[in-house]
Amino acid sequence: MFRRIIDRIKEAVEYLMSSRLIVLIIVFCLTSSILIGRLFYLQIVRGEDYLENYELQIRKTRTVPGTRGNIFDRNGEVIAYNELAYSVTIEDIIPTDTKTEDKNKILNDTLDSVLSIVEENGDSVIDNFGIILDSSGSYQFAETNETSRLRFVADVHGKSFIDDLTEKEKIRQPSRSYIIYANDTDWIIPNMMPHIF
């Protein structure tokens, strides 16, 4: 009985090997599986890398500032004109292990030198800090509107919303004793350079 089953299996294998159609199907299945495996590798395994490289090759980003021309009225008089303006941004890149007083001195010295350069060139400084030094030498909020004042205080304390402020933070007034780095109770006010206000 087993002999008969083995003979039939041998006959089926011999028939399959002699048939060209079966050989063609096997070759087709092998090449299809190789192609599908390669597609899986390219799309799933390495797809993100290839997409990133492709985007880097085809995408070029350039910022081109647009120039505005003068605007004239109907009589040919200039009503709006171009004026060159500079902007200065000062970043805190002082090492974190530096003492607060030393950081204050470094930042204030930097601000003082920048202001001196601006004033020496006959230019003016636009101050929109939110706190001013009045004639008596004390600090006051520049905003008279309570909502604007509270928005400024929330920004100083790093709060997203005015409602996040504590009652102590809401009623606190600026003074010379505040330091330039904010923590839970202090505001960011340069204490060595009252002339910038």
BADO-392431 format. One line per field, with one value per atom (N, C-alpha, C, O): residue number from 0; residue in one letter; z, x, y. Coordinates in steps of 0.2 Angstrom, whole numbers, padded with zeros to 4 digits, always signed. Layout:
REM residues N
i: (NUM|...)
aa: (A|...)
w: (Z|...)
u: (X|...)
v: (Y|...)
***
This chain:
REM residues 197
i: (0|0|0|0|1|1|1|1|2|2|2|2|3|3|3|3|4|4|4|4|5|5|5|5|6|6|6|6|7|7|7|7|8|8|8|8|9|9|9|9|10|10|10|10|11|11|11|11|12|12|12|12|13|13|13|13|14|14|14|14|15|15|15|15|16|16|16|16|17|17|17|17|18|18|18|18|19|19|19|19|20|20|20|20|21|21|21|21|22|22|22|22|23|23|23|23|24|24|24|24|25|25|25|25|26|26|26|26|27|27|27|27|28|28|28|28|29|29|29|29|30|30|30|30|31|31|31|31|32|32|32|32|33|33|33|33|34|34|34|34|35|35|35|35|36|36|36|36|37|37|37|37|38|38|38|38|39|39|39|39|40|40|40|40|41|41|41|41|42|42|42|42|43|43|43|43|44|44|44|44|45|45|45|45|46|46|46|46|47|47|47|47|48|48|48|48|49|49|49|49|50|50|50|50|51|51|51|51|52|52|52|52|53|53|53|53|54|54|54|54|55|55|55|55|56|56|56|56|57|57|57|57|58|58|58|58|59|59|59|59|60|60|60|60|61|61|61|61|62|62|62|62|63|63|63|63|64|64|64|64|65|65|65|65|66|66|66|66|67|67|67|67|68|68|68|68|69|69|69|69|70|70|70|70|71|71|71|71|72|72|72|72|73|73|73|73|74|74|74|74|75|75|75|75|76|76|76|76|77|77|77|77|78|78|78|78|79|79|79|79|80|80|80|80|81|81|81|81|82|82|82|82|83|83|83|83|84|84|84|84|85|85|85|85|86|86|86|86|87|87|87|87|88|88|88|88|89|89|89|89|90|90|90|90|91|91|91|91|92|92|92|92|93|93|93|93|94|94|94|94|95|95|95|95|96|96|96|96|97|97|97|97|98|98|98|98|99|99|99|99|100|100|100|100|101|101|101|101|102|102|102|102|103|103|103|103|104|104|104|104|105|105|105|105|106|106|106|106|107|107|107|107|108|108|108|108|109|109|109|109|110|110|110|110|111|111|111|111|112|112|112|112|113|113|113|113|114|114|114|114|115|115|115|115|116|116|116|116|117|117|117|117|118|118|118|118|119|119|119|119|120|120|120|120|121|121|121|121|122|122|122|122|123|123|123|123|124|124|124|124|125|125|125|125|126|126|126|126|127|127|127|127|128|128|128|128|129|129|129|129|130|130|130|130|131|131|131|131|132|132|132|132|133|133|133|133|134|134|134|134|135|135|135|135|136|136|136|136|137|137|137|137|138|138|138|138|139|139|139|139|140|140|140|140|141|141|141|141|142|142|142|142|143|143|143|143|144|144|144|144|145|145|145|145|146|146|146|146|147|147|147|147|148|148|148|148|149|149|149|149|150|150|150|150|151|151|151|151|152|152|152|152|153|153|153|153|154|154|154|154|155|155|155|155|156|156|156|156|157|157|157|157|158|158|158|158|159|159|159|159|160|160|160|160|161|161|161|161|162|162|162|162|163|163|163|163|164|164|164|164|165|165|165|165|166|166|166|166|167|167|167|167|168|168|168|168|169|169|169|169|170|170|170|170|171|171|171|171|172|172|172|172|173|173|173|173|174|174|174|174|175|175|175|175|176|176|176|176|177|177|177|177|178|178|178|178|179|179|179|179|180|180|180|180|181|181|181|181|182|182|182|182|183|183|183|183|184|184|184|184|185|185|185|185|186|186|186|186|187|187|187|187|188|188|188|188|189|189|189|189|190|190|190|190|191|191|191|191|192|192|192|192|193|193|193|193|194|194|194|194|195|195|195|195|196|196|196|196)
aa: (M|M|M|M|F|F|F|F|R|R|R|R|R|R|R|R|I|I|I|I|I|I|I|I|D|D|D|D|R|R|R|R|I|I|I|I|K|K|K|K|E|E|E|E|A|A|A|A|V|V|V|V|E|E|E|E|Y|Y|Y|Y|L|L|L|L|M|M|M|M|S|S|S|S|S|S|S|S|R|R|R|R|L|L|L|L|I|I|I|I|V|V|V|V|L|L|L|L|I|I|I|I|I|I|I|I|V|V|V|V|F|F|F|F|C|C|C|C|L|L|L|L|T|T|T|T|S|S|S|S|S|S|S|S|I|I|I|I|L|L|L|L|I|I|I|I|G|G|G|G|R|R|R|R|L|L|L|L|F|F|F|F|Y|Y|Y|Y|L|L|L|L|Q|Q|Q|Q|I|I|I|I|V|V|V|V|R|R|R|R|G|G|G|G|E|E|E|E|D|D|D|D|Y|Y|Y|Y|L|L|L|L|E|E|E|E|N|N|N|N|Y|Y|Y|Y|E|E|E|E|L|L|L|L|Q|Q|Q|Q|I|I|I|I|R|R|R|R|K|K|K|K|T|T|T|T|R|R|R|R|T|T|T|T|V|V|V|V|P|P|P|P|G|G|G|G|T|T|T|T|R|R|R|R|G|G|G|G|N|N|N|N|I|I|I|I|F|F|F|F|D|D|D|D|R|R|R|R|N|N|N|N|G|G|G|G|E|E|E|E|V|V|V|V|I|I|I|I|A|A|A|A|Y|Y|Y|Y|N|N|N|N|E|E|E|E|L|L|L|L|A|A|A|A|Y|Y|Y|Y|S|S|S|S|V|V|V|V|T|T|T|T|I|I|I|I|E|E|E|E|D|D|D|D|I|I|I|I|I|I|I|I|P|P|P|P|T|T|T|T|D|D|D|D|T|T|T|T|K|K|K|K|T|T|T|T|E|E|E|E|D|D|D|D|K|K|K|K|N|N|N|N|K|K|K|K|I|I|I|I|L|L|L|L|N|N|N|N|D|D|D|D|T|T|T|T|L|L|L|L|D|D|D|D|S|S|S|S|V|V|V|V|L|L|L|L|S|S|S|S|I|I|I|I|V|V|V|V|E|E|E|E|E|E|E|E|N|N|N|N|G|G|G|G|D|D|D|D|S|S|S|S|V|V|V|V|I|I|I|I|D|D|D|D|N|N|N|N|F|F|F|F|G|G|G|G|I|I|I|I|I|I|I|I|L|L|L|L|D|D|D|D|S|S|S|S|S|S|S|S|G|G|G|G|S|S|S|S|Y|Y|Y|Y|Q|Q|Q|Q|F|F|F|F|A|A|A|A|E|E|E|E|T|T|T|T|N|N|N|N|E|E|E|E|T|T|T|T|S|S|S|S|R|R|R|R|L|L|L|L|R|R|R|R|F|F|F|F|V|V|V|V|A|A|A|A|D|D|D|D|V|V|V|V|H|H|H|H|G|G|G|G|K|K|K|K|S|S|S|S|F|F|F|F|I|I|I|I|D|D|D|D|D|D|D|D|L|L|L|L|T|T|T|T|E|E|E|E|K|K|K|K|E|E|E|E|K|K|K|K|I|I|I|I|R|R|R|R|Q|Q|Q|Q|P|P|P|P|S|S|S|S|R|R|R|R|S|S|S|S|Y|Y|Y|Y|I|I|I|I|I|I|I|I|Y|Y|Y|Y|A|A|A|A|N|N|N|N|D|D|D|D|T|T|T|T|D|D|D|D|W|W|W|W|I|I|I|I|I|I|I|I|P|P|P|P|N|N|N|N|M|M|M|M|M|M|M|M|P|P|P|P|H|H|H|H|I|I|I|I|F|F|F|F)
w: (+0000|+0000|+0000|-0004|+0005|+0005|-0002|-0004|-0004|-0011|-0016|-0020|-0016|-0021|-0021|-0026|-0015|-0013|-0016|-0019|-0014|-0016|-0023|-0026|-0027|-0034|-0037|-0042|-0035|-0037|-0036|-0041|-0030|-0029|-0034|-0037|-0035|-0040|-0047|-0051|-0049|-0056|-0056|-0061|-0051|-0051|-0051|-0055|-0048|-0048|-0055|-0058|-0058|-0065|-0070|-0074|-0069|-0073|-0073|-0078|-0066|-0065|-0068|-0071|-0067|-0070|-0077|-0080|-0080|-0088|-0091|-0097|-0087|-0090|-0090|-0084|-0095|-0096|-0092|-0090|-0092|-0089|-0081|-0078|-0078|-0071|-0070|-0065|-0074|-0073|-0073|-0070|-0078|-0079|-0073|-0071|-0070|-0064|-0058|-0055|-0058|-0052|-0053|-0048|-0059|-0060|-0059|-0056|-0061|-0060|-0053|-0051|-0049|-0042|-0038|-0034|-0040|-0037|-0039|-0034|-0045|-0047|-0044|-0042|-0043|-0040|-0032|-0030|-0029|-0022|-0021|-0016|-0025|-0025|-0026|-0022|-0031|-0032|-0026|-0024|-0023|-0018|-0012|-0008|-0010|-0005|-0006|-0001|-0012|-0013|-0012|-0009|-0014|-0014|-0006|-0004|-0002|+0005|+0008|+0012|+0006|+0009|+0007|+0012|+0001|-0001|+0002|+0004|+0002|+0004|+0012|+0015|+0015|+0022|+0026|+0031|+0025|+0029|+0028|+0033|+0022|+0020|+0017|+0015|+0017|+0014|+0016|+0012|+0023|+0026|+0024|+0023|+0024|+0022|+0015|+0014|+0011|+0004|+0002|-0002|+0006|+0005|+0007|+0004|+0013|+0016|+0011|+0009|+0008|+0003|-0003|-0006|-0005|-0011|-0010|-0015|-0005|-0003|-0003|-0005|+0000|+0001|-0006|-0007|-0011|-0018|-0022|-0026|-0021|-0025|-0022|-0025|-0015|-0012|-0010|-0007|-0012|-0011|-0007|-0010|-0002|+0002|+0002|+0004|+0000|+0000|+0002|+0000|+0007|+0009|+0005|+0005|+0001|-0003|+0000|-0001|+0003|+0006|+0000|-0005|+0000|-0005|-0003|+0003|-0008|-0007|-0009|-0013|-0005|-0006|-0009|-0007|-0013|-0016|-0012|-0008|-0014|-0011|-0013|-0019|-0009|-0011|-0012|-0007|-0017|-0019|-0019|-0020|-0017|-0018|-0025|-0029|-0027|-0033|-0036|-0042|-0031|-0033|-0034|-0035|-0033|-0034|-0027|-0027|-0022|-0015|-0012|-0012|-0009|-0006|+0001|+0005|+0002|+0008|+0012|+0018|+0009|+0013|+0009|+0003|+0013|+0010|+0013|+0019|+0010|+0013|+0018|+0016|+0024|+0028|+0031|+0033|+0031|+0033|+0041|+0044|+0044|+0051|+0053|+0050|+0059|+0061|+0067|+0071|+0068|+0074|+0078|+0075|+0084|+0088|+0093|+0096|+0093|+0098|+0102|+0099|+0108|+0113|+0116|+0119|+0115|+0118|+0124|+0125|+0129|+0135|+0133|+0134|+0132|+0131|+0136|+0135|+0142|+0147|+0150|+0151|+0152|+0155|+0161|+0165|+0162|+0168|+0175|+0180|+0175|+0181|+0184|+0189|+0180|+0182|+0187|+0186|+0192|+0197|+0194|+0189|+0197|+0195|+0194|+0189|+0199|+0199|+0193|+0190|+0192|+0187|+0180|+0175|+0179|+0173|+0172|+0167|+0178|+0177|+0175|+0170|+0177|+0175|+0168|+0164|+0166|+0159|+0154|+0149|+0156|+0151|+0151|+0146|+0157|+0158|+0154|+0151|+0155|+0151|+0143|+0140|+0141|+0134|+0132|+0127|+0136|+0134|+0134|+0129|+0139|+0139|+0133|+0130|+0131|+0125|+0119|+0114|+0118|+0112|+0112|+0107|+0117|+0118|+0116|+0113|+0119|+0117|+0110|+0107|+0107|+0099|+0096|+0091|+0097|+0094|+0095|+0090|+0101|+0102|+0099|+0097|+0099|+0096|+0088|+0085|+0085|+0078|+0077|+0071|+0082|+0081|+0080|+0078|+0081|+0081|+0087|+0092|+0087|+0093|+0095|+0090|+0101|+0103|+0104|+0108|+0102|+0103|+0109|+0109|+0114|+0120|+0121|+0122|+0121|+0122|+0127|+0127|+0132|+0138|+0142|+0144|+0143|+0148|+0154|+0158|+0156|+0163|+0161|+0157|+0164|+0163|+0170|+0175|+0169|+0175|+0175|+0170|+0180|+0180|+0182|+0184|+0183|+0185|+0192|+0193|+0196|+0203|+0204|+0209|+0198|+0199|+0201|+0202|+0201|+0203|+0196|+0192|+0196|+0190|+0191|+0196|+0185|+0184|+0178|+0173|+0178|+0172|+0167|+0168|+0161|+0155|+0153|+0151|+0154|+0152|+0158|+0164|+0156|+0161|+0161|+0166|+0156|+0155|+0159|+0159|+0164|+0168|+0165|+0167|+0160|+0156|+0153|+0153|+0150|+0146|+0152|+0150|+0158|+0163|+0165|+0166|+0166|+0168|+0163|+0165|+0156|+0151|+0151|+0150|+0153|+0153|+0159|+0158|+0165|+0171|+0169|+0171|+0166|+0164|+0160|+0161|+0155|+0150|+0154|+0153|+0159|+0163|+0167|+0168|+0170|+0174|+0170|+0173|+0163|+0159|+0159|+0158|+0161|+0161|+0154|+0151|+0152|+0146|+0146|+0142|+0152|+0153|+0159|+0164|+0159|+0165|+0171|+0177|+0170|+0175|+0179|+0184|+0176|+0179|+0184|+0188|+0185|+0189|+0196|+0197|+0201|+0208|+0210|+0207|+0216|+0218|+0219|+0218|+0222|+0224|+0218|+0218|+0212|+0206|+0203|+0200|+0204|+0201|+0204|+0200|+0210|+0214|+0215|+0216|+0213|+0214|+0210|+0204|+0212|+0209|+0207|+0211|+0202|+0200|+0205|+0207|+0206|+0210|+0208|+0204|+0211|+0209|+0211|+0209|+0216|+0219|+0215|+0216|+0210|+0205|+0201|+0200|+0200|+0196|+0189|+0187|+0185|+0178|+0176|+0171|+0180|+0179|+0183|+0189|+0180|+0184|+0187|+0185|+0193|+0197|+0199|+0196|+0205|+0207|+0209|+0209|+0212|+0215|+0211|+0213|+0207|+0204|+0197|+0193|+0195|+0188|+0184|+0187|+0177|+0173|+0172|+0168|+0176|+0175|+0176|+0182|+0171|+0172|+0178|+0178|+0183|+0189|+0189|+0193|+0184|+0183|+0178|+0177|+0174|+0168|+0168|+0164|+0173|+0173|+0167|+0165|+0163|+0158|+0152|+0147|+0151|+0145|+0145|+0140|+0151|+0151|+0150|+0150)
u: (+0004|+0000|+0004|+0003|+0009|+0014|+0018|+0019|+0019|+0023|+0019|+0022|+0013|+0008|+0008|+0008|+0008|+0007|+0014|+0014|+0019|+0026|+0027|+0029|+0024|+0025|+0020|+0023|+0015|+0010|+0014|+0013|+0017|+0020|+0026|+0027|+0030|+0035|+0033|+0035|+0027|+0024|+0022|+0023|+0019|+0017|+0022|+0022|+0028|+0034|+0037|+0039|+0037|+0040|+0036|+0039|+0029|+0025|+0026|+0026|+0026|+0027|+0034|+0034|+0039|+0046|+0046|+0050|+0042|+0042|+0038|+0038|+0033|+0029|+0032|+0034|+0032|+0035|+0031|+0034|+0024|+0020|+0021|+0022|+0022|+0024|+0031|+0031|+0036|+0042|+0041|+0044|+0037|+0036|+0033|+0034|+0028|+0024|+0029|+0029|+0033|+0038|+0043|+0044|+0045|+0050|+0046|+0049|+0040|+0036|+0035|+0036|+0033|+0032|+0039|+0038|+0044|+0051|+0052|+0054|+0052|+0053|+0048|+0050|+0042|+0037|+0038|+0038|+0040|+0042|+0048|+0048|+0053|+0059|+0057|+0059|+0053|+0051|+0047|+0048|+0042|+0038|+0042|+0041|+0047|+0052|+0056|+0057|+0058|+0062|+0058|+0060|+0052|+0047|+0046|+0045|+0045|+0043|+0049|+0048|+0055|+0061|+0062|+0063|+0061|+0061|+0056|+0057|+0050|+0044|+0043|+0042|+0044|+0042|+0048|+0048|+0053|+0059|+0063|+0065|+0065|+0069|+0065|+0068|+0059|+0055|+0056|+0056|+0056|+0056|+0063|+0063|+0068|+0075|+0075|+0078|+0073|+0073|+0068|+0070|+0063|+0058|+0062|+0061|+0065|+0069|+0074|+0075|+0078|+0083|+0081|+0083|+0075|+0072|+0070|+0071|+0066|+0064|+0070|+0069|+0075|+0081|+0084|+0087|+0083|+0086|+0082|+0084|+0075|+0071|+0068|+0066|+0069|+0066|+0072|+0076|+0071|+0076|+0072|+0067|+0074|+0070|+0075|+0080|+0072|+0075|+0070|+0065|+0073|+0069|+0071|+0077|+0066|+0068|+0064|+0058|+0067|+0063|+0060|+0064|+0054|+0051|+0052|+0052|+0054|+0055|+0049|+0045|+0047|+0041|+0043|+0048|+0040|+0041|+0038|+0034|+0040|+0036|+0029|+0027|+0025|+0018|+0016|+0018|+0014|+0012|+0005|+0001|+0003|-0004|-0005|-0001|-0011|-0013|-0009|-0009|-0006|-0002|+0005|+0009|+0007|+0014|+0018|+0024|+0015|+0018|+0019|+0014|+0025|+0026|+0022|+0023|+0018|+0014|+0017|+0015|+0021|+0024|+0030|+0031|+0036|+0042|+0046|+0044|+0051|+0055|+0060|+0063|+0061|+0066|+0070|+0066|+0076|+0080|+0080|+0081|+0078|+0078|+0081|+0081|+0085|+0089|+0085|+0082|+0086|+0083|+0089|+0093|+0089|+0094|+0091|+0086|+0093|+0091|+0097|+0102|+0096|+0101|+0098|+0093|+0103|+0101|+0105|+0111|+0102|+0106|+0110|+0107|+0116|+0121|+0126|+0131|+0125|+0130|+0129|+0124|+0135|+0135|+0130|+0130|+0127|+0122|+0125|+0122|+0132|+0135|+0137|+0140|+0136|+0138|+0133|+0127|+0135|+0131|+0126|+0128|+0120|+0115|+0118|+0116|+0121|+0124|+0129|+0129|+0133|+0138|+0134|+0136|+0129|+0125|+0121|+0121|+0119|+0116|+0121|+0119|+0127|+0132|+0134|+0134|+0134|+0136|+0131|+0132|+0125|+0119|+0118|+0117|+0119|+0118|+0124|+0123|+0130|+0135|+0134|+0136|+0132|+0130|+0125|+0126|+0120|+0114|+0117|+0115|+0121|+0124|+0128|+0128|+0133|+0137|+0133|+0134|+0127|+0123|+0120|+0119|+0117|+0114|+0118|+0117|+0124|+0129|+0131|+0131|+0132|+0133|+0127|+0128|+0121|+0115|+0115|+0114|+0116|+0115|+0121|+0120|+0127|+0133|+0132|+0134|+0128|+0126|+0120|+0118|+0118|+0112|+0105|+0101|+0105|+0099|+0095|+0098|+0089|+0085|+0083|+0083|+0081|+0079|+0072|+0069|+0068|+0061|+0061|+0063|+0058|+0057|+0050|+0045|+0049|+0042|+0042|+0038|+0046|+0047|+0041|+0039|+0037|+0031|+0032|+0027|+0038|+0040|+0044|+0049|+0042|+0046|+0049|+0047|+0054|+0057|+0054|+0055|+0050|+0047|+0052|+0058|+0050|+0054|+0057|+0062|+0053|+0055|+0060|+0063|+0062|+0067|+0064|+0068|+0057|+0054|+0051|+0049|+0051|+0048|+0041|+0038|+0037|+0030|+0028|+0032|+0022|+0020|+0018|+0015|+0021|+0019|+0012|+0009|+0009|+0002|-0003|-0002|-0008|-0013|-0019|-0022|-0020|-0025|-0023|-0018|-0028|-0026|-0025|-0021|-0029|-0028|-0021|-0018|-0019|-0012|-0007|-0002|-0008|-0003|-0002|+0003|-0008|-0008|-0005|-0002|-0007|-0004|+0004|+0007|+0007|+0014|+0017|+0022|+0013|+0015|+0015|+0020|+0010|+0010|+0015|+0018|+0017|+0023|+0029|+0033|+0030|+0036|+0037|+0042|+0031|+0031|+0031|+0031|+0030|+0030|+0024|+0023|+0018|+0012|+0008|+0009|+0004|+0001|-0005|-0007|-0008|-0015|-0014|-0011|-0018|-0018|-0021|-0019|-0026|-0029|-0024|-0026|-0019|-0014|-0009|-0006|-0010|-0006|-0009|-0015|-0005|-0007|-0009|-0007|-0013|-0015|-0009|-0009|-0004|+0003|+0006|+0008|+0006|+0009|+0005|+0008|-0002|-0006|-0005|-0006|-0004|-0004|+0003|+0004|+0008|+0015|+0017|+0015|+0020|+0022|+0030|+0033|+0032|+0039|+0043|+0041|+0050|+0054|+0061|+0062|+0066|+0073|+0076|+0081|+0073|+0076|+0075|+0078|+0071|+0070|+0076|+0080|+0077|+0083|+0081|+0075|+0086|+0085|+0082|+0079|+0084|+0081|+0075|+0075|+0070|+0064|+0064|+0066|+0061|+0060|+0053|+0049|+0051|+0044|+0042|+0036|+0046|+0044|+0046|+0044|+0051|+0054|+0053|+0051|+0053|+0052|+0058|+0063|+0058|+0064|+0064|+0061|+0068|+0069|+0076|+0079|+0080|+0087|+0088|+0085|+0092|+0092|+0098|+0099|+0103|+0109|+0108|+0113|+0103|+0102|+0096|+0092|+0094|+0088|+0087|+0082|+0093|+0092|+0089|+0087|+0089|+0086|+0078|+0075|+0075|+0068|+0067|+0061)
v: (-0006|+0000|+0006|+0011|+0006|+0012|+0013|+0018|+0007|+0007|+0010|+0014|+0009|+0012|+0019|+0023|+0022|+0029|+0032|+0038|+0029|+0032|+0032|+0037|+0027|+0027|+0032|+0035|+0033|+0039|+0046|+0050|+0047|+0053|+0054|+0059|+0048|+0049|+0051|+0055|+0047|+0049|+0056|+0059|+0059|+0066|+0071|+0076|+0069|+0073|+0073|+0078|+0067|+0067|+0070|+0074|+0070|+0074|+0081|+0085|+0083|+0091|+0093|+0098|+0089|+0091|+0091|+0095|+0087|+0086|+0092|+0093|+0094|+0099|+0106|+0108|+0110|+0116|+0121|+0126|+0120|+0125|+0126|+0131|+0120|+0120|+0123|+0127|+0122|+0125|+0133|+0137|+0135|+0142|+0145|+0151|+0142|+0144|+0145|+0149|+0140|+0140|+0146|+0149|+0147|+0153|+0159|+0164|+0160|+0166|+0167|+0173|+0162|+0163|+0165|+0169|+0162|+0164|+0171|+0175|+0173|+0180|+0185|+0191|+0183|+0187|+0188|+0194|+0183|+0183|+0188|+0191|+0187|+0191|+0199|+0203|+0200|+0207|+0210|+0215|+0206|+0208|+0209|+0214|+0205|+0206|+0212|+0216|+0213|+0220|+0226|+0231|+0226|+0231|+0232|+0238|+0227|+0228|+0231|+0236|+0229|+0232|+0239|+0244|+0241|+0248|+0253|+0258|+0250|+0254|+0254|+0260|+0249|+0248|+0249|+0254|+0246|+0246|+0252|+0256|+0254|+0260|+0266|+0271|+0265|+0270|+0277|+0282|+0278|+0285|+0288|+0294|+0284|+0287|+0289|+0294|+0285|+0287|+0293|+0297|+0293|+0299|+0305|+0311|+0305|+0311|+0313|+0319|+0308|+0310|+0313|+0318|+0310|+0313|+0320|+0324|+0321|+0328|+0333|+0339|+0331|+0335|+0337|+0342|+0332|+0333|+0338|+0342|+0338|+0342|+0348|+0353|+0349|+0355|+0359|+0358|+0365|+0371|+0376|+0379|+0379|+0384|+0390|+0390|+0395|+0402|+0407|+0407|+0411|+0417|+0423|+0425|+0426|+0432|+0437|+0437|+0442|+0448|+0452|+0454|+0454|+0458|+0465|+0468|+0469|+0476|+0480|+0478|+0485|+0489|+0495|+0498|+0498|+0504|+0510|+0509|+0516|+0522|+0522|+0520|+0525|+0525|+0533|+0537|+0535|+0542|+0543|+0538|+0549|+0551|+0553|+0553|+0556|+0557|+0563|+0565|+0567|+0573|+0572|+0576|+0565|+0564|+0565|+0564|+0566|+0567|+0560|+0556|+0559|+0553|+0553|+0557|+0547|+0547|+0541|+0540|+0536|+0531|+0529|+0529|+0528|+0527|+0522|+0520|+0519|+0514|+0517|+0522|+0514|+0516|+0510|+0505|+0510|+0504|+0504|+0509|+0498|+0497|+0491|+0486|+0491|+0485|+0483|+0487|+0476|+0473|+0469|+0466|+0470|+0466|+0462|+0463|+0455|+0450|+0448|+0446|+0448|+0446|+0439|+0439|+0434|+0428|+0426|+0428|+0422|+0421|+0414|+0409|+0415|+0409|+0409|+0405|+0412|+0412|+0405|+0402|+0402|+0395|+0395|+0400|+0389|+0389|+0389|+0390|+0387|+0387|+0394|+0394|+0399|+0406|+0408|+0407|+0412|+0415|+0420|+0423|+0421|+0425|+0432|+0436|+0434|+0441|+0442|+0448|+0437|+0438|+0438|+0442|+0434|+0434|+0441|+0443|+0443|+0450|+0455|+0459|+0455|+0460|+0459|+0464|+0453|+0451|+0454|+0457|+0452|+0454|+0462|+0465|+0465|+0472|+0476|+0481|+0473|+0476|+0475|+0480|+0470|+0469|+0474|+0477|+0474|+0479|+0486|+0490|+0488|+0495|+0496|+0502|+0491|+0492|+0493|+0497|+0489|+0489|+0496|+0499|+0498|+0505|+0510|+0515|+0510|+0515|+0516|+0521|+0510|+0510|+0513|+0517|+0511|+0514|+0521|+0525|+0524|+0531|+0535|+0540|+0532|+0535|+0536|+0541|+0532|+0532|+0537|+0538|+0540|+0544|+0541|+0544|+0535|+0531|+0531|+0533|+0529|+0528|+0521|+0517|+0520|+0513|+0513|+0518|+0508|+0508|+0503|+0497|+0505|+0501|+0499|+0503|+0493|+0490|+0485|+0480|+0486|+0481|+0481|+0475|+0486|+0486|+0489|+0489|+0490|+0494|+0500|+0499|+0505|+0511|+0514|+0512|+0518|+0522|+0529|+0533|+0530|+0537|+0542|+0541|+0549|+0554|+0554|+0557|+0550|+0549|+0544|+0543|+0540|+0535|+0528|+0523|+0527|+0521|+0518|+0521|+0511|+0508|+0508|+0507|+0509|+0508|+0504|+0504|+0501|+0498|+0503|+0508|+0502|+0506|+0506|+0511|+0500|+0499|+0502|+0500|+0506|+0508|+0503|+0503|+0500|+0495|+0489|+0486|+0487|+0481|+0474|+0471|+0473|+0467|+0467|+0461|+0472|+0472|+0471|+0468|+0474|+0474|+0467|+0464|+0463|+0456|+0452|+0447|+0453|+0449|+0450|+0445|+0456|+0457|+0453|+0449|+0453|+0449|+0442|+0438|+0439|+0432|+0430|+0425|+0434|+0433|+0433|+0428|+0437|+0437|+0431|+0428|+0429|+0423|+0416|+0411|+0417|+0411|+0407|+0401|+0411|+0408|+0409|+0414|+0404|+0405|+0409|+0412|+0409|+0413|+0417|+0416|+0423|+0427|+0423|+0425|+0419|+0415|+0411|+0409|+0409|+0405|+0409|+0406|+0415|+0419|+0418|+0418|+0419|+0419|+0426|+0430|+0426|+0433|+0437|+0443|+0434|+0438|+0441|+0446|+0437|+0439|+0444|+0449|+0444|+0449|+0456|+0461|+0456|+0463|+0466|+0471|+0462|+0464|+0470|+0469|+0475|+0480|+0480|+0477|+0482|+0482|+0486|+0492|+0484|+0488|+0487|+0483|+0491|+0490|+0484|+0482|+0481|+0475|+0468|+0463|+0469|+0463|+0461|+0466|+0455|+0453|+0451|+0451|+0450|+0449|+0442|+0441|+0437|+0431|+0429|+0430|+0427|+0426|+0419|+0414|+0419|+0413|+0413|+0417|+0409|+0409|+0416|+0418|+0420|+0427|+0433|+0438|+0432|+0438|+0439|+0435|+0446|+0448|+0449|+0450|+0449|+0450|+0458|+0460|+0461|+0468|+0469|+0468|+0472|+0474|+0479|+0484|+0477|+0481|+0486|+0490|+0485|+0489|+0494|+0498|+0494|+0499|+0502|+0501|+0507|+0510|+0515|+0517|+0517|+0521|+0518|+0522|+0512|+0509|+0510|+0509|+0511|+0512|+0519|+0521)
***
